[in-house]
């Protein structure tokens, strides 16, 4: 879904982004999926020479190891944070 959005005409490089994956269960999301998302974002942002903020809204509790892995990946792939509260995610994106 994200790739189709990026490749569509509505995406504007450099804008901060909010990904809402609140419909997923803890079994739908794992370290490989998070890594693939981070890798795709990194390559897309580099291609367009941008470094936006990305807030990922996940109201479910992730497995601890998955959260740690995503934190590590996000350190390499830009300004990415996971939020359990959607309003906090939006506030972070709008800050600065």
PECORTA-V176527 format. One line per field, one symbol per residue. ss: DSSP state (~ for helix, > for strand, _ for the rest). phi: phi as a letter, one per 40 degrees, with the letter a starting at -180 (. if undefined). burial: + if it has 9 or more other ideal C-beta (glycine too) atoms within 8 Angstrom, else -. Layout:
ss->???
phi->???
burial->???
//
This chain:
ss->_~~~~~~_________>>>>__________~~~~~~~~~~~~~~~~~_____>>>>>______~~~~~~~~~~~~~~_>>>>>__~~~~~~~~~__
phi->.ccccccccccbdgccbbbbbcccbcccbadccccccccccdccccdcfbaccbbbcbccccddccccccdcccccbhcbbcbcbccccccccccg
burial->----++----+----++++-++-+-+--+-+-+++-++++++-++------+++++++-+-+---++-+++-++--++-+++++-+-+++-++---
//
